[in-house]
Amino acid sequence: MTDPILHITQRSQWDAARAEGTYEISTRGRTLQQEGFIHCSTRTQLPRIAAAFFADLTDLVVLVIDPARLTAPVRYEAAEPGGEEFPHVYGPIPVDAVVGVEPWK
């Protein structure tokens, strides 16, 4: 697993995570504790995720995560059998695992 994985979020949530040292938002409106993992995507999956869940929001950023810097396991899983697999991080994301932050337009 050498390719970065991505997570889209609101800038304010990323700023809060930087102050705390870990990022723990699973997806819009859901925490790691509620969901059990943090939803991520590949670069090709990201536009569909942004359109489906974040189209009405502004000031979004994309966290570029180096899986080698994570302390929690990453599993590629599908929502339904035979479906498209997405990377899921099964624990908090340390801020130093985020190797880039890109604005989302």
N, CA, C and O atoms as a printed pandas DataFrame, in Angstrom:
     atom_number atom_name residue_name chain_id  residue_number  x_coord  y_coord  z_coord
0              1         N          MET        A               1    0.837   -1.179    0.000
1              2        CA          MET        A               1    0.000    0.000    0.000
2              3         C          MET        A               1    0.884    1.245    0.000
3              4         O          MET        A               1    1.208    1.784    1.058
4              5         N          THR        A               2    1.265    1.689   -1.171
5              6        CA          THR        A               2    2.151    2.844   -1.238
6              7         C          THR        A               2    1.451    4.086   -1.762
7              8         O          THR        A               2    1.913    5.202   -1.522
8              9         N          ASP        A               3    0.350    3.913   -2.468
9             10        CA          ASP        A               3   -0.367    5.075   -2.992
10            11         C          ASP        A               3   -1.071    5.806   -1.861
11            12         O          ASP        A               3   -1.608    5.178   -0.948
12            13         N          PRO        A               4   -1.067    7.130   -1.920
13            14        CA          PRO        A               4   -1.797    7.878   -0.888
14            15         C          PRO        A               4   -3.295    7.602   -0.985
15            16         O          PRO        A               4   -3.821    7.281   -2.050
16            17         N          ILE        A               5   -3.957    7.736    0.146
17            18        CA          ILE        A               5   -5.413    7.696    0.167
18            19         C          ILE        A               5   -5.892    9.099    0.512
19            20         O          ILE        A               5   -5.143    9.894    1.081
20            21         N          LEU        A               6   -7.133    9.402    0.171
21            22        CA          LEU        A               6   -7.644   10.764    0.300
22            23         C          LEU        A               6   -8.888   10.799    1.178
23            24         O          LEU        A               6   -9.635    9.825    1.276
24            25         N          HIS        A               7   -9.084   11.937    1.805
25            26        CA          HIS        A               7  -10.280   12.161    2.624
26            27         C          HIS        A               7  -10.686   13.620    2.443
27            28         O          HIS        A               7   -9.868   14.522    2.621
28            29         N          ILE        A               8  -11.940   13.847    2.092
29            30        CA          ILE        A               8  -12.434   15.216    1.913
30            31         C          ILE        A               8  -13.154   15.652    3.189
31            32         O          ILE        A               8  -13.899   14.878    3.790
32            33         N          THR        A               9  -12.923   16.892    3.590
33            34        CA          THR        A               9  -13.501   17.394    4.828
34            35         C          THR        A               9  -13.600   18.915    4.783
35            36         O          THR        A               9  -13.077   19.560    3.874
36            37         N          GLN        A              10  -14.265   19.460    5.756
37            38        CA          GLN        A              10  -14.337   20.913    5.885
38            39         C          GLN        A              10  -13.034   21.421    6.500
39            40         O          GLN        A              10  -12.455   20.780    7.377
40            41         N          ARG        A              11  -12.592   22.566    6.032
41            42        CA          ARG        A              11  -11.343   23.139    6.521
42            43         C          ARG        A              11  -11.360   23.302    8.046
43            44         O          ARG        A              11  -10.347   23.062    8.703
44            45         N          SER        A              12  -12.499   23.706    8.610
45            46        CA          SER        A              12  -12.586   23.913   10.062
46            47         C          SER        A              12  -12.353   22.608   10.827
47            48         O          SER        A              12  -11.771   22.626   11.911
48            49         N          GLN        A              13  -12.799   21.483   10.275
49            50        CA          GLN        A              13  -12.570   20.201   10.940
50            51         C          GLN        A              13  -11.097   19.802   10.885
51            52         O          GLN        A              13  -10.565   19.240   11.842
52            53         N          TRP        A              14  -10.444   20.093    9.771
53            54        CA          TRP        A              14   -9.015   19.822    9.659
54            55         C          TRP        A              14   -8.232   20.725   10.607
55            56         O          TRP        A              14   -7.295   20.270   11.262
56            57         N          ASP        A              15   -8.610   22.000   10.686
57            58        CA          ASP        A              15   -7.929   22.919   11.603
58            59         C          ASP        A              15   -8.046   22.442   13.047
59            60         O          ASP        A              15   -7.073   22.512   13.798
60            61         N          ALA        A              16   -9.216   21.959   13.444
61            62        CA          ALA        A              16   -9.422   21.440   14.795
62            63         C          ALA        A              16   -8.556   20.201   15.033
63            64         O          ALA        A              16   -7.979   20.038   16.108
64            65         N          ALA        A              17   -8.471   19.342   14.039
65            66        CA          ALA        A              17   -7.657   18.124   14.164
66            67         C          ALA        A              17   -6.181   18.470   14.321
67            68         O          ALA        A              17   -5.473   17.836   15.104
68            69         N          ARG        A              18   -5.721   19.458   13.591
69            70        CA          ARG        A              18   -4.321   19.867   13.712
70            71         C          ARG        A              18   -4.018   20.326   15.127
71            72         O          ARG        A              18   -2.938   20.053   15.652
72            73         N          ALA        A              19   -4.953   21.014   15.741
73            74        CA          ALA        A              19   -4.757   21.482   17.114
74            75         C          ALA        A              19   -4.761   20.314   18.108
75            76         O          ALA        A              19   -4.070   20.362   19.126
76            77         N          GLU        A              20   -5.536   19.272   17.812
77            78        CA          GLU        A              20   -5.664   18.120   18.711
78            79         C          GLU        A              20   -4.613   17.041   18.457
79            80         O          GLU        A              20   -4.305   16.255   19.354
80            81         N          GLY        A              21   -4.062   16.995   17.249
81            82        CA          GLY        A              21   -3.045   16.000   16.924
82            83         C          GLY        A              21   -3.551   14.789   16.160
83            84         O          GLY        A              21   -2.756   14.036   15.598
84            85         N          THR        A              22   -4.890   14.587   16.133
85            86        CA          THR        A              22   -5.456   13.482   15.355
86            87         C          THR        A              22   -6.752   13.925   14.694
87            88         O          THR        A              22   -7.444   14.821   15.178
88            89         N          TYR        A              23   -7.060   13.282   13.588
89            90        CA          TYR        A              23   -8.290   13.538   12.844
90            91         C          TYR        A              23   -9.222   12.357   13.079
91            92         O          TYR        A              23   -8.822   11.206   12.904
92            93         N          GLU        A              24  -10.483   12.638   13.482
93            94        CA          GLU        A              24  -11.402   11.555   13.840
94            95         C          GLU        A              24  -12.807   11.737   13.274
95            96         O          GLU        A              24  -13.777   11.300   13.893
96            97         N          ILE        A              25  -12.935   12.376   12.106
97            98        CA          ILE        A              25  -14.230   12.519   11.437
98            99         C          ILE        A              25  -14.310   11.435   10.362
99           100         O          ILE        A              25  -13.429   11.338    9.507
100          101         N          SER        A              26  -15.361   10.626   10.407
101          102        CA          SER        A              26  -15.492    9.535    9.440
102          103         C          SER        A              26  -15.946   10.051    8.082
103          104         O          SER        A              26  -15.321    9.790    7.054
104          105         N          THR        A              27  -17.030   10.776    8.105
105          106        CA          THR        A              27  -17.592   11.374    6.905
106          107         C          THR        A              27  -18.499   12.501    7.371
107          108         O          THR        A              27  -18.606   12.748    8.572
108          109         N          ARG        A              28  -19.127   13.162    6.479
109          110        CA          ARG        A              28  -19.954   14.310    6.850
110          111         C          ARG        A              28  -20.992   13.911    7.908
111          112         O          ARG        A              28  -21.832   13.041    7.677
112          113         N          GLY        A              29  -20.914   14.559    9.057
113          114        CA          GLY        A              29  -21.876   14.351   10.117
114          115         C          GLY        A              29  -21.672   13.096   10.952
115          116         O          GLY        A              29  -22.501   12.790   11.808
116          117         N          ARG        A              30  -20.589   12.365   10.722
117          118        CA          ARG        A              30  -20.341   11.116   11.464
118          119         C          ARG        A              30  -18.884   11.075   11.934
119          120         O          ARG        A              30  -17.965   11.402   11.184
120          121         N          THR        A              31  -18.699   10.672   13.177
121          122        CA          THR        A              31  -17.354   10.558   13.726
122          123         C          THR        A              31  -16.826    9.132   13.583
123          124         O          THR        A              31  -17.565    8.202   13.259
124          125         N          LEU        A              32  -15.546    8.994   13.831
125          126        CA          LEU        A              32  -14.921    7.669   13.869
126          127         C          LEU        A              32  -15.630    6.782   14.886
127          128         O          LEU        A              32  -15.879    5.607   14.617
128          129         N          GLN        A              33  -15.953    7.329   16.037
129          130        CA          GLN        A              33  -16.602    6.552   17.084
130          131         C          GLN        A              33  -17.990    6.067   16.642
131          132         O          GLN        A              33  -18.391    4.956   16.989
132          133         N          GLN        A              34  -18.707    6.868   15.899
133          134        CA          GLN        A              34  -20.037    6.478   15.425
134          135         C          GLN        A              34  -19.974    5.446   14.307
135          136         O          GLN        A              34  -20.784    4.520   14.271
136          137         N          GLU        A              35  -19.024    5.598   13.402
137          138        CA          GLU        A              35  -18.959    4.771   12.194
138          139         C          GLU        A              35  -18.068    3.539   12.358
139          140         O          GLU        A              35  -18.315    2.502   11.743
140          141         N          GLY        A              36  -17.037    3.658   13.186
141          142        CA          GLY        A              36  -16.103    2.546   13.372
142          143         C          GLY        A              36  -14.861    2.636   12.514
143          144         O          GLY        A              36  -13.902    1.898   12.740
144          145         N          PHE        A              37  -14.857    3.515   11.542
145          146        CA          PHE        A              37  -13.707    3.744   10.669
146          147         C          PHE        A              37  -13.866    5.107   10.012
147          148         O          PHE        A              37  -14.925    5.729   10.097
148          149         N          ILE        A              38  -12.800    5.564    9.353
149          150        CA          ILE        A              38  -12.827    6.831    8.623
150          151         C          ILE        A              38  -12.889    6.512    7.133
151          152         O          ILE        A              38  -12.023    5.820    6.598
152          153         N          HIS        A              39  -13.915    7.021    6.480
153          154        CA          HIS        A              39  -14.084    6.821    5.039
154          155         C          HIS        A              39  -13.002    7.592    4.280
155          156         O          HIS        A              39  -12.772    8.773    4.538
156          157         N          CYS        A              40  -12.354    6.919    3.355
157          158        CA          CYS        A              40  -11.378    7.558    2.472
158          159         C          CYS        A              40  -11.672    7.135    1.040
159          160         O          CYS        A              40  -12.602    6.369    0.788
160          161         N          SER        A              41  -10.886    7.630    0.121
161          162        CA          SER        A              41  -11.077    7.272   -1.284
162          163         C          SER        A              41   -9.755    7.344   -2.016
163          164         O          SER        A              41   -8.753    7.825   -1.488
164          165         N          THR        A              42   -9.775    6.860   -3.233
165          166        CA          THR        A              42   -8.642    7.019   -4.136
166          167         C          THR        A              42   -8.849    8.320   -4.907
167          168         O          THR        A              42   -9.911    8.936   -4.810
168          169         N          ARG        A              43   -7.875    8.727   -5.646
169          170        CA          ARG        A              43   -7.973    9.965   -6.433
170          171         C          ARG        A              43   -9.129    9.871   -7.438
171          172         O          ARG        A              43   -9.840   10.855   -7.645
172          173         N          THR        A              44   -9.325    8.718   -8.058
173          174        CA          THR        A              44  -10.393    8.589   -9.056
174          175         C          THR        A              44  -11.784    8.540   -8.422
175          176         O          THR        A              44  -12.765    8.921   -9.061
176          177         N          GLN        A              45  -11.881    8.079   -7.186
177          178        CA          GLN        A              45  -13.172    8.019   -6.494
178          179         C          GLN        A              45  -13.596    9.359   -5.914
179          180         O          GLN        A              45  -14.786    9.595   -5.707
180          181         N          LEU        A              46  -12.652   10.226   -5.653
181          182        CA          LEU        A              46  -12.909   11.469   -4.925
182          183         C          LEU        A              46  -13.980   12.371   -5.551
183          184         O          LEU        A              46  -14.836   12.855   -4.811
184          185         N          PRO        A              47  -13.989   12.625   -6.857
185          186        CA          PRO        A              47  -15.012   13.516   -7.412
186          187         C          PRO        A              47  -16.443   13.024   -7.160
187          188         O          PRO        A              47  -17.338   13.829   -6.902
188          189         N          ARG        A              48  -16.657   11.723   -7.233
189          190        CA          ARG        A              48  -18.006   11.189   -6.973
190          191         C          ARG        A              48  -18.399   11.339   -5.506
191          192         O          ARG        A              48  -19.552   11.636   -5.195
192          193         N          ILE        A              49  -17.446   11.136   -4.614
193          194        CA          ILE        A              49  -17.719   11.298   -3.178
194          195         C          ILE        A              49  -18.041   12.758   -2.877
195          196         O          ILE        A              49  -18.988   13.050   -2.147
196          197         N          ALA        A              50  -17.265   13.659   -3.429
197          198        CA          ALA        A              50  -17.496   15.090   -3.209
198          199         C          ALA        A              50  -18.873   15.502   -3.713
199          200         O          ALA        A              50  -19.590   16.238   -3.035
200          201         N          ALA        A              51  -19.239   15.035   -4.885
201          202        CA          ALA        A              51  -20.543   15.390   -5.456
202          203         C          ALA        A              51  -21.696   14.791   -4.649
203          204         O          ALA        A              51  -22.732   15.434   -4.476
204          205         N          ALA        A              52  -21.524   13.585   -4.162
205          206        CA          ALA        A              52  -22.605   12.899   -3.450
206          207         C          ALA        A              52  -22.830   13.424   -2.038
207          208         O          ALA        A              52  -23.968   13.476   -1.570
208          209         N          PHE        A              53  -21.754   13.814   -1.355
209          210        CA          PHE        A              53  -21.876   14.133    0.067
210          211         C          PHE        A              53  -21.531   15.572    0.447
211          212         O          PHE        A              53  -21.876   16.015    1.543
212          213         N          PHE        A              54  -20.856   16.310   -0.440
213          214        CA          PHE        A              54  -20.358   17.625   -0.058
214          215         C          PHE        A              54  -20.693   18.733   -1.048
215          216         O          PHE        A              54  -20.146   19.831   -0.948
216          217         N          ALA        A              55  -21.573   18.471   -1.991
217          218        CA          ALA        A              55  -21.846   19.432   -3.068
218          219         C          ALA        A              55  -22.359   20.771   -2.558
219          220         O          ALA        A              55  -22.134   21.799   -3.197
220          221         N          ASP        A              56  -23.039   20.776   -1.425
221          222        CA          ASP        A              56  -23.620   22.019   -0.912
222          223         C          ASP        A              56  -22.692   22.777    0.031
223          224         O          ASP        A              56  -23.082   23.813    0.569
224          225         N          LEU        A              57  -21.482   22.286    0.240
225          226        CA          LEU        A              57  -20.542   22.929    1.159
226          227         C          LEU        A              57  -19.428   23.636    0.409
227          228         O          LEU        A              57  -19.068   23.266   -0.709
228          229         N          THR        A              58  -18.902   24.645    1.040
229          230        CA          THR        A              58  -17.731   25.341    0.504
230          231         C          THR        A              58  -16.597   25.206    1.513
231          232         O          THR        A              58  -16.789   24.661    2.600
232          233         N          ASP        A              59  -15.448   25.690    1.162
233          234        CA          ASP        A              59  -14.265   25.654    2.022
234          235         C          ASP        A              59  -13.887   24.227    2.414
235          236         O          ASP        A              59  -13.619   23.930    3.578
236          237         N          LEU        A              60  -13.874   23.356    1.407
237          238        CA          LEU        A              60  -13.486   21.965    1.611
238          239         C          LEU        A              60  -12.012   21.778    1.286
239          240         O          LEU        A              60  -11.447   22.481    0.448
240          241         N          VAL        A              61  -11.407   20.820    1.962
241          242        CA          VAL        A              61  -10.027   20.453    1.666
242          243         C          VAL        A              61   -9.944   18.937    1.507
243          244         O          VAL        A              61  -10.774   18.192    2.026
244          245         N          VAL        A              62   -8.932   18.509    0.784
245          246        CA          VAL        A              62   -8.658   17.090    0.596
246          247         C          VAL        A              62   -7.380   16.770    1.375
247          248         O          VAL        A              62   -6.324   17.356    1.134
248          249         N          LEU        A              63   -7.500   15.841    2.301
249          250        CA          LEU        A              63   -6.341   15.383    3.052
250          251         C          LEU        A              63   -5.676   14.259    2.265
251          252         O          LEU        A              63   -6.318   13.266    1.924
252          253         N          VAL        A              64   -4.400   14.421    1.981
253          254        CA          VAL        A              64   -3.618   13.399    1.288
254          255         C          VAL        A              64   -2.877   12.627    2.371
255          256         O          VAL        A              64   -2.015   13.174    3.059
256          257         N          ILE        A              65   -3.218   11.355    2.514
257          258        CA          ILE        A              65   -2.745   10.546    3.634
258          259         C          ILE        A              65   -1.766    9.487    3.150
259          260         O          ILE        A              65   -2.041    8.762    2.193
260          261         N          ASP        A              66   -0.625    9.406    3.819
261          262        CA          ASP        A              66    0.363    8.364    3.541
262          263         C          ASP        A              66    0.021    7.157    4.412
263          264         O          ASP        A              66    0.195    7.219    5.629
264          265         N          PRO        A              67   -0.462    6.058    3.821
265          266        CA          PRO        A              67   -0.843    4.885    4.618
266          267         C          PRO        A              67    0.299    4.329    5.472
267          268         O          PRO        A              67    0.050    3.732    6.519
268          269         N          ALA        A              68    1.538    4.517    5.037
269          270        CA          ALA        A              68    2.685    4.010    5.800
270          271         C          ALA        A              68    2.862    4.754    7.120
271          272         O          ALA        A              68    3.524    4.254    8.030
272          273         N          ARG        A              69    2.286    5.927    7.230
273          274        CA          ARG        A              69    2.401    6.716    8.467
274          275         C          ARG        A              69    1.240    6.498    9.432
275          276         O          ARG        A              69    1.213    7.079   10.516
276          277         N          LEU        A              70    0.298    5.675    9.046
277          278        CA          LEU        A              70   -0.853    5.412    9.912
278          279         C          LEU        A              70   -0.508    4.351   10.953
279          280         O          LEU        A              70    0.283    3.445   10.692
280          281         N          THR        A              71   -1.105    4.472   12.125
281          282        CA          THR        A              71   -0.941    3.458   13.162
282          283         C          THR        A              71   -2.124    2.499   13.158
283          284         O          THR        A              71   -2.042    1.418   13.741
284          285         N          ALA        A              72   -3.208    2.872   12.520
285          286        CA          ALA        A              72   -4.420    2.045   12.427
286          287         C          ALA        A              72   -4.432    1.308   11.091
287          288         O          ALA        A              72   -3.852    1.786   10.115
288          289         N          PRO        A              73   -5.083    0.156   11.039
289          290        CA          PRO        A              73   -5.153   -0.587    9.770
290          291         C          PRO        A              73   -6.016    0.124    8.723
291          292         O          PRO        A              73   -6.966    0.835    9.049
292          293         N          VAL        A              74   -5.655   -0.092    7.473
293          294        CA          VAL        A              74   -6.443    0.377    6.335
294          295         C          VAL        A              74   -6.958   -0.865    5.615
295          296         O          VAL        A              74   -6.198   -1.777    5.289
296          297         N          ARG        A              75   -8.265   -0.877    5.375
297          298        CA          ARG        A              75   -8.870   -1.999    4.656
298          299         C          ARG        A              75   -9.662   -1.451    3.481
299          300         O          ARG        A              75  -10.396   -0.474    3.621
300          301         N          TYR        A              76   -9.512   -2.083    2.326
301          302        CA          TYR        A              76  -10.306   -1.726    1.156
302          303         C          TYR        A              76  -11.560   -2.591    1.193
303          304         O          TYR        A              76  -11.491   -3.819    1.129
304          305         N          GLU        A              77  -12.714   -1.919    1.298
305          306        CA          GLU        A              77  -13.969   -2.642    1.478
306          307         C          GLU        A              77  -15.064   -2.052    0.607
307          308         O          GLU        A              77  -15.053   -0.866    0.279
308          309         N          ALA        A              78  -16.001   -2.897    0.246
309          310        CA          ALA        A              78  -17.163   -2.487   -0.537
310          311         C          ALA        A              78  -18.370   -2.367    0.383
311          312         O          ALA        A              78  -18.482   -3.093    1.370
312          313         N          ALA        A              79  -19.265   -1.456    0.059
313          314        CA          ALA        A              79  -20.494   -1.283    0.840
314          315         C          ALA        A              79  -21.418   -2.491    0.674
315          316         O          ALA        A              79  -22.197   -2.822    1.568
316          317         N          GLU        A              80  -21.318   -3.133   -0.468
317          318        CA          GLU        A              80  -22.128   -4.327   -0.732
318          319         C          GLU        A              80  -21.252   -5.344   -1.459
319          320         O          GLU        A              80  -20.300   -4.950   -2.133
320          321         N          PRO        A              81  -21.541   -6.626   -1.344
321          322        CA          PRO        A              81  -20.727   -7.647   -1.997
322          323         C          PRO        A              81  -20.573   -7.372   -3.495
323          324         O          PRO        A              81  -21.554   -7.130   -4.199
324          325         N          GLY        A              82  -19.341   -7.415   -3.961
325          326        CA          GLY        A              82  -19.059   -7.197   -5.374
326          327         C          GLY        A              82  -19.013   -5.734   -5.777
327          328         O          GLY        A              82  -18.755   -5.424   -6.940
328          329         N          GLY        A              83  -19.261   -4.822   -4.831
329          330        CA          GLY        A              83  -19.255   -3.393   -5.128
330          331         C          GLY        A              83  -17.845   -2.817   -5.147
331          332         O          GLY        A              83  -16.863   -3.507   -4.873
332          333         N          GLU        A              84  -17.778   -1.552   -5.473
333          334        CA          GLU        A              84  -16.499   -0.850   -5.519
334          335         C          GLU        A              84  -15.899   -0.769   -4.120
335          336         O          GLU        A              84  -16.603   -0.482   -3.151
336          337         N          GLU        A              85  -14.610   -1.021   -4.021
337          338        CA          GLU        A              85  -13.923   -0.988   -2.733
338          339         C          GLU        A              85  -13.322    0.388   -2.468
339          340         O          GLU        A              85  -12.715    1.008   -3.342
340          341         N          PHE        A              86  -13.511    0.837   -1.245
341          342        CA          PHE        A              86  -12.984    2.122   -0.787
342          343         C          PHE        A              86  -12.063    1.876    0.398
343          344         O          PHE        A              86  -12.294    0.953    1.180
344          345         N          PRO        A              87  -11.010    2.698    0.541
345          346        CA          PRO        A              87  -10.145    2.539    1.709
346          347         C          PRO        A              87  -10.824    3.079    2.970
347          348         O          PRO        A              87  -11.380    4.177    2.972
348          349         N          HIS        A              88  -10.769    2.288    4.031
349          350        CA          HIS        A              88  -11.298    2.666    5.334
350          351         C          HIS        A              88  -10.163    2.593    6.351
351          352         O          HIS        A              88   -9.433    1.603    6.402
352          353         N          VAL        A              89  -10.018    3.634    7.156
353          354        CA          VAL        A              89   -8.992    3.674    8.204
354          355         C          VAL        A              89   -9.676    3.347    9.521
355          356         O          VAL        A              89  -10.597    4.048    9.939
356          357         N          TYR        A              90   -9.229    2.288   10.171
357          358        CA          TYR        A              90   -9.864    1.792   11.393
358          359         C          TYR        A              90   -9.219    2.362   12.651
359          360         O          TYR        A              90   -8.798    1.621   13.540
360          361         N          GLY        A              91   -9.149    3.663   12.711
361          362        CA          GLY        A              91   -8.628    4.365   13.880
362          363         C          GLY        A              91   -8.378    5.814   13.530
363          364         O          GLY        A              91   -8.581    6.221   12.387
364          365         N          PRO        A              92   -7.941    6.597   14.498
365          366        CA          PRO        A              92   -7.660    8.007   14.232
366          367         C          PRO        A              92   -6.505    8.169   13.242
367          368         O          PRO        A              92   -5.622    7.316   13.148
368          369         N          ILE        A              93   -6.534    9.263   12.520
369          370        CA          ILE        A              93   -5.458    9.587   11.589
370          371         C          ILE        A              93   -4.551   10.615   12.261
371          372         O          ILE        A              93   -4.983   11.741   12.507
372          373         N          PRO        A              94   -3.299   10.250   12.565
373          374        CA          PRO        A              94   -2.376   11.235   13.135
374          375         C          PRO        A              94   -2.128   12.356   12.117
375          376         O          PRO        A              94   -2.011   12.099   10.919
376          377         N          VAL        A              95   -2.050   13.581   12.598
377          378        CA          VAL        A              95   -1.874   14.687   11.652
378          379         C          VAL        A              95   -0.581   14.555   10.852
379          380         O          VAL        A              95   -0.497   15.063    9.734
380          381         N          ASP        A              96    0.427   13.881   11.405
381          382        CA          ASP        A              96    1.666   13.737   10.635
382          383         C          ASP        A              96    1.562   12.676    9.541
383          384         O          ASP        A              96    2.492   12.521    8.749
384          385         N          ALA        A              97    0.449   11.945    9.482
385          386        CA          ALA        A              97    0.207   11.028    8.361
386          387         C          ALA        A              97   -0.372   11.769    7.157
387          388         O          ALA        A              97   -0.406   11.232    6.050
388          389         N          VAL        A              98   -0.826   12.998    7.376
389          390        CA          VAL        A              98   -1.366   13.824    6.294
390          391         C          VAL        A              98   -0.192   14.564    5.657
391          392         O          VAL        A              98    0.380   15.478    6.251
392          393         N          VAL        A              99    0.153   14.155    4.451
393          394        CA          VAL        A              99    1.337   14.685    3.784
394          395         C          VAL        A              99    1.019   15.822    2.816
395          396         O          VAL        A              99    1.918   16.407    2.211
396          397         N          GLY        A             100   -0.258   16.122    2.680
397          398        CA          GLY        A             100   -0.676   17.227    1.828
398          399         C          GLY        A             100   -2.107   17.605    2.125
399          400         O          GLY        A             100   -2.912   16.765    2.527
400          401         N          VAL        A             101   -2.423   18.871    1.926
401          402        CA          VAL        A             101   -3.787   19.380    2.069
402          403         C          VAL        A             101   -4.077   20.208    0.830
403          404         O          VAL        A             101   -3.417   21.216    0.577
404          405         N          GLU        A             102   -5.058   19.781    0.067
405          406        CA          GLU        A             102   -5.393   20.433   -1.197
406          407         C          GLU        A             102   -6.779   21.073   -1.110
407          408         O          GLU        A             102   -7.708   20.458   -0.586
408          409         N          PRO        A             103   -6.927   22.280   -1.609
409          410        CA          PRO        A             103   -8.283   22.858   -1.638
410          411         C          PRO        A             103   -9.142   22.103   -2.623
411          412         O          PRO        A             103   -8.654   21.661   -3.663
412          413         N          TRP        A             104  -10.427   21.947   -2.306
413          414        CA          TRP        A             104  -11.366   21.315   -3.224
414          415         C          TRP        A             104  -12.253   22.399   -3.812
415          416         O          TRP        A             104  -12.840   23.193   -3.076
416          417         N          LYS        A             105  -12.352   22.436   -5.129
417          418        CA          LYS        A             105  -13.129   23.475   -5.804
418          419         C          LYS        A             105  -14.484   22.955   -6.194
419          420         O          LYS        A             105  -15.284   23.689   -6.775
